[in-house]
Amino acid sequence: MAFIGSTALLAACSSHAPLATVAAVDLERYAGDWYEVARLPNRFQTDCAGDVMARYTRDGDEIRVLNRCRQANGEVMSADGIAKVVPNSGNARLRVSFFWPFYGDYYVLALDPNYQWALVGAPDRSYLWLLSRTPQLPEPVSTTLVQKAQSLGFNTEALQFTKQLKPLP
């Protein structure tokens, strides 16, 4: 089981217009812990009842990914992956793998100038995450990100907001 960024592994080609990303991502600043605020439902996260988070760590030219969540029974699930930057993308497009040799798209669609929140999705619009450095995101910011996602063609009506009741350390 893998989640956050890994769920786009089997994304198919889309009939949507190309998905624009932010111009550039400083991977050193992007590294660290991110809490999931909301997501589009996906089969990779069906067992995640709450407390979903990801930890990104630079490792040379790659990024190590550790995704974790709490199941309904209280147990913590985790998945390790690797991300590679798509050349000439300003580091805003990554290819993520939790099941080599399969890779999925991870596009940074919006990013706080201080790297406190991010909107991440897949080009076929089937996967979307609102991420924050803190377990909760202020409602005005969350609303703005949902509106941005909707303007990009994502089905925001299906968004599931994540319960961060006992955030993982």
Secondary structure as the mmCIF struct_conf table of DSSP 4:
data_model
#
loop_
_struct_conf.conf_type_id
_struct_conf.id
_struct_conf.beg_label_comp_id
_struct_conf.beg_label_asym_id
_struct_conf.beg_label_seq_id
_struct_conf.end_label_comp_id
_struct_conf.end_label_asym_id
_struct_conf.end_label_seq_id
BEND BEND1 ILE A 4 SER A 6
TURN_TY1_P TURN_TY1_P1 THR A 7 LEU A 10
HELX_LH_PP_P HELX_LH_PP_P1 ALA A 11 CYS A 13
BEND BEND2 SER A 15 HIS A 16
HELX_LH_PP_P HELX_LH_PP_P2 ALA A 17 ALA A 20
BEND BEND3 ALA A 23 ALA A 23
HELX_RH_AL_P HELX_RH_AL_P1 LEU A 27 TYR A 30
STRN STRN1 GLY A 32 ARG A 39
HELX_RH_3T_P HELX_RH_3T_P1 ARG A 43 GLN A 45
TURN_TY1_P TURN_TY1_P2 THR A 46 ASP A 47
STRN STRN2 GLY A 50 ASP A 59
TURN_TY1_P TURN_TY1_P3 GLY A 60 ASP A 61
STRN STRN3 GLU A 62 ARG A 70
TURN_TY1_P TURN_TY1_P4 ALA A 72 ASN A 73
BEND BEND4 GLY A 74 GLY A 74
HELX_LH_PP_P HELX_LH_PP_P3 GLU A 75 GLU A 75
STRN STRN4 VAL A 76 VAL A 85
HELX_LH_PP_P HELX_LH_PP_P4 VAL A 86 VAL A 86
TURN_TY1_P TURN_TY1_P5 PRO A 87 ASN A 88
BEND BEND5 SER A 89 SER A 89
TURN_TY1_P TURN_TY1_P6 GLY A 90 ASN A 91
STRN STRN5 ARG A 93 PHE A 99
TURN_TY1_P TURN_TY1_P7 TRP A 100 PRO A 101
STRN STRN6 PHE A 102 LEU A 111
TURN_TY1_P TURN_TY1_P8 PRO A 113 ASN A 114
BEND BEND6 TYR A 115 GLN A 116
STRN STRN7 TRP A 117 GLY A 121
TURN_TY1_P TURN_TY1_P9 PRO A 123 ASP A 124
BEND BEND7 ARG A 125 SER A 126
STRN STRN8 LEU A 128 SER A 132
BEND BEND8 ARG A 133 GLN A 136
HELX_RH_AL_P HELX_RH_AL_P2 GLU A 139 SER A 151
TURN_TY1_P TURN_TY1_P10 LEU A 152 GLY A 153
HELX_RH_3T_P HELX_RH_3T_P2 THR A 156 ALA A 158
STRN STRN9 GLN A 160 PHE A 161
HELX_LH_PP_P HELX_LH_PP_P5 THR A 162 LYS A 163
BEND BEND9 LEU A 165 LYS A 166
#
